[in-house]
Amino acid sequence: MTNFSFRSLMITRSLGALCDQLLMFAVPLAILMVTNSASLSALSFVIEWIPRVIFFPIAGSLIDGRDLRKVFLLLDLTRIGMLILAFIALPFLGIFWTLSILMAFMSLCYVVNFVSIEAVIPNNLPPEDYSKAHSWVQAIEQISQVVGPALAVIIYYALGIKGIIFTSAVLLIISSLNVTRLNINYSADGAGKLKDTVKSNKLAFGILIKEPQILYLCGLTWVVNIVFGVALSITPAIITQTFSLPSSRLGLVQTVGAILSVLCFYLIPKISLKYGVTLIGQSSLAIILISGLILSLAPEYWSYAVGYALLVAFDGGFSVYVRTMRSTLIPAEHLAKVMGIVGMINLFSIPLGGAFVSTLAGTVPLQSIILYSFIASLVLSVLLLLIGRFVFKYPSYFPSI
């Protein structure tokens, strides 16, 4: 048993999350500013997310049994190298293709990092700490959404996209130095190999079939991600084109959402301890759907900002519920490989939402696209809740621990 330090791991996660937020804010904004095309901005979003979805089952099968400290270090070094290449390639490939290709590769690293973080918790902490640990992980991601956009606005307007790339590389260099100090337990099973991916995924599917609650949670997450994916890919264009406001207002709306998220994550462990984590999932789903309706009907910036803040905050709350359930239901030694399948299912609806935006942008009002996604999510949510109650025979409409 190694001397595991969750705090040290969270330092690395904080730096990586801040890097992610800098790029996620600046890349679609830079493409929108240069091309003035909401369709191309949404297309870059799709290009970023499709590799993320496809790679999940492969990453999941490879992570179990590996030295997770080495995995995190290799991830940081790989991302640093890609940022350097993108910095050099910008004058030759242009902003759209350079940034789209960069984010596609960065998304592959995100997958490995996500699955590895999920595997760390059950292999290093007792079950009673799962909810608290996942709340911290999610809180760090949301805090980065406060600092990230605000920092990105300053850097982008002072130094442009090259300044964003340089800052991201510096963050990852610091993270890699911190990783060398980590001690992390990992599964005793032998590390997976690429040739074993099919066998590993068959095992993961077998575990999923024995735990229908996980598939049910996948369905609910898929529904949530429809609204989230559409809003995430379309908001820069709505702020700058529909409301005719400067792009700095995009940073403000994301910061407000992240501040609300931080407040939620302060309360989540307390609420979970008293009422159970299932209440977090139920209330988060309801508020996410309501936020989608607010976004689609908002007549001006501030009401749109309220809807976006609610969406960001309670998407994080729903993630805490889902992550806690997964850590409890999936055997720790198989969590990474099962998460590979689960992650692919869960995230597929996000690039689908981006493709939906890219296809319809320019032909229908942007907020109408959000309205369509809200209607689809609402209908699917009702169907899934009824299936859970009357087909899976859950005593309530949500699975609980």
N, C-alpha and C positions, 0 to 999 in steps of 0.2 A: 504494500500500500504506500503510495507516494504521498508527500505532504502537499496536497492540492490546495491552491489558493484561488478561490473564486474571484476575489477582488482583482488579482493580477490578470486573470482571464478577461474580466470586464474592462480593464484598461485597454487591452488589445482590441476588444470588440468595439469600444467607444471610438477609437481612432479609425478602425475600418468603417464603422457606420457613418462617421463624419465624412470620410472620403466618398462613400456611396452617395450621401446627400448632396455634397458639392457637385458631383457629376450628374446626378439625377435632376438637380435643379438647373444647372447651367447648360447641359447638352441640348435638351429640347428648346430652351430659350435661345441659345446661340443659333440653332438651325432655323428657328422661326424668325429671328431678327435678320439673318442673312438672306433667307429664301422668301420670307413673307408668305409662307405656305403652311396653313394648319394641317393640310394633308400630309406634307413631307415630315412635319414635326411628329405627327401621329405614326407615320410609317417608320421613323427611326425608333419609336417606342416599341413597335412590333418586332423590328429587327433585334432589338435588345432582349426582348422577352422570350422569343421562340427558342433560342439555344438553351435558355434557362430551363424551360419546360422539358425539352427533349433530353437534356443531360441528367435530370434528376435520377432516373432509375440506374444509370451507369454509376453516378457518384455514390448513390446509396449502397450499391453492391461492393464498391471498392473501399469504403471507409471503415466498416466494421473490422476490428482486429488490427488496425494500423496505429502507429504511434501518433497520437493526435497533435502533440507538440510539433513534430516534424511536418505534419500536414499544414498547420497554421503558418509555420515559417516558410514553407514552399509557396503557399498562397501569396503571402506578402511579397516575396521576391519576384514571383511571376507577374503580379500586378504592377510592381515598380517597373519591370522591363517593358510591359505593354504601354505604360504611360510615356516612357522615354521614346518608344517607337512612334506613338501617336504625335508627340511633340515634333519629331523630325518629319513625319509624313504630311502634316497639315498643308504646307505650301504645294505639295505635289498631288495629293488626292482630293483636296478641297474639304470644306467643313462637313458636308453631309456624309460623305463616305468614310472619312477618317473617324468622325465621332460615332457613327453608326457601327462601324467595325470594332472600334475600341469598346463600346458598351456591350457588344455581343460577346466579346471575350471576357470582359469584366463580369458579365452575368454568369458565365461558366464558373468563374471563381466564387461568385456569390453562392452558387448552388453547393459547392464543396464546403464552403464556410458554414452555411446554414445547416447542412446535414451534420457536420462535425460538432457544432454547438449543441444540436439536439442530442447527439450521442454522448457528449461530455457530462450532461446533467445527471442522467440515471446511472452512469458509471462512476460518479464521484460524490454524489450527494444522497442522503436518505430520502425516501418517498415523501415524508412530511415537509421537506423543503422544496419540493418540485414547484409548487405554485409560486412561492416567494422568488425562487430562482428565475422562473420564466417571466415573472413580473419585472425583475431587474433587467433581464435581457431585452424585453419589450420596451421598458422605460428608457433604456439607453438608446434604442433605435428612435424613440420619439423625441428625446432630448436633442439628438443629432438633427432632428427636423426643426428644432428651434434655432440652433447655432448654424446649421448648414446653410439654409437659404439666406440668412442675414449676412454670413461671411461670404457667401457666393456673390451676392449683389455687390459688396464692396470690392472683392477681387476682380469680378467680371468687368465692372465699369472702370477700374483702374488699370488692369493688365490684360483684359480680354480672356478668351478661352485658354490661351497658353498659360496664363497665371493660375487658372483653375487646375490645369494638368500638373503644373509644377508643385502647387500646394498639396495636391492629392498624393503625389509621389513622396513628399517630405513626411506627411502623416504616416504613410505605410513604412517608411524607413524607421521611424520611431517605433512603430508597432512591431516590426521585425526584431528590433533590439530587445523589446520587452518579452517577446515570445521565447527568446533564448533562456529566460529566467523561469519559465513555467514548468511545473510538474503536474502531469495529468495522467490519471488512470485510464486505461482503455480496455476494450473487450479482450478476453483471453483467447478467443477464437483466432485462428490464423487469418492473416490479411487476405482479402479477396484479390483475384486477378481478373484482367479484362476478359479472358476466355471463360471465366466462371460467371459472367454477368447473367446469362440466360438461366442457369441453375439457381443463382442467387435470387433472381426476380421471381422464379417459380416458388421458391420457399417463401418469399415475401407475400405473394398472392395467396398462398395457403394460409398464412397467418391472418391476412385480411379477411378471408372467407370465414375463419373461425371467430372473428371479432366484427360482426356486422355493425357495431356501434361506430367503428372507425370509418367504414364506408359511408355511413349516415352523416358523420361529421364532415367527410370529404364533400358530400353533396351540399351541405349548408355553407361550407367555405367557398365552394364553387359559385354559389349564388351571390354571396357577399362580394366576391371578387369581380363579378360582372359590373356592379355599380362602381366599385373602387377603380377598376381598370379604365373604364370610360372616363370617370372624373379626373383621374391622374393624367391621362393623355390629352384631354381636351381643355383643361383649366388654363394653361398658358394662353391659348387662343381666345378663350372667353374673356379673360382679363384684358388682353391687349387689343382685341378686335371688337367683340360684342360690347364691352363697356368702355372701349377707347381710352384705357388707362395705361400709364407707364408700367414697364415690366417690374419695377420695384414693388408694385402692389402685389405681385405674385409672391414675392418673398414674404411680404407682410401677412398674407392670408395663410401661407404655410406655417409661419412662425406662430400665429394665433392658434392654429390647430394643434401644433406640437405642445404649446404651453398648456392647453386644455388636456392634452394626453398625459403630460407629466402629473397634473392634478389627479387624473383618473388612476394612474398607476400608484400614486400615493395611497389612494383609497382602496384599490382592488385587494391587496392582501388582508386588510381589515374586514372588508365585506365578505371575502371568501372564507375567512376564519369563522365568522359569525353565521353566515347564511349558506355557505357552500359556493364553489366556483360555477355551478350550473346557472345560478342567478345572473352571474356576469355574462355568460353566453346568451341567455335569453334577452336580457335588457339591451345588450350590444347589438344583436341582430335587429331588434325592433327600431333602435335609434338609427342604425345604418340605413334601413329602408326609408325612414322619415327624412333623413338627410338627403337621400337621392331625390325625393320629391321636392324638397326645399331648393336644391340646386337647379332643378329643371324649371322651376317657376319664379326664381328670384328676379325681381324687377331691376335691382341695382346691386352695386358692389358689396355693400355691407351685409345685406341679407344673404348673398351668395357666400360671403366669408363665414357667416354663421353655419350654413349648411356644410361647407367644406371642413370647418373645424370639427363639427360633430362627426363627420364621416371619418376623418383621420384618427380622432381620439378613440372612437368606439370600434373601429377596425382593429386597433391595437388591443382593446379590451376583449374582443372576440378571439383574437389570436392567443391571448393568455389562457382563455378557457380551453381552446382546442389543443394547445401545446400541453397543458396540464393533463388533459384526458389522454393524449397520446402517450405521454411518459408513463402514465399509470397502466394503460391497457396493453402496450407493446413490450415484450421482453427486452430488457436492456441490451442483451447480446445481439439482438436482431434489429434494434431500433433504426440504425442508419439505413439498412437495406429496405426495410418497410417504408421509411420516410422517403426513399427514392421514388417509390410508386405513389405514395400519398402526395408528395410534392408535385409530381407531374400532373396528377389529377387536379389538385387544388389550384395550381397556377395557370392551367390552360385557359381559363376564362379571362385572365388579364390581357394577354396578347389578342385574344378574340375581341375583347372590348376595344383595344387599340385599332385593330383591323376594321371594326365596325365604324369607328370615328373616321379613319382614313378614307373609307369608301364613301361615307355620307357627307363628309365635310365639303362645303361648297355647293351642295345640292339642297340641304335642309338646314334650318337654323341650328346652331350648335347646341343650344339648351334643349331643343327637341330630341337630340340624340340621347341626352341624359334621361329625358322623360321616357323614351322607349326602353332604355336599360332598366329604369326603375320598375316599369310595368312587368317586364320579363322576370326580374328578380322577385317581385312580390308574388306573382303567380307560382313560380317555382318553389318559393319558400313555403307557401301554403300547402302545396302538393307534398313536399318533403315532410313537413310537420305531421300531416295526416298519415303518410306512410309510416313514419316512426311510431305514431300512436296506435294505429290499427293494423298494420302489417307486421312491424317488429314487436308490437305489443309492449312498448315501453310504458311504465306506469305514469309517466308524464310526457310532454311533447319534446323534451330534450333528454338525451342520455346523461346520466350522472354517475359519479364515482361511487 
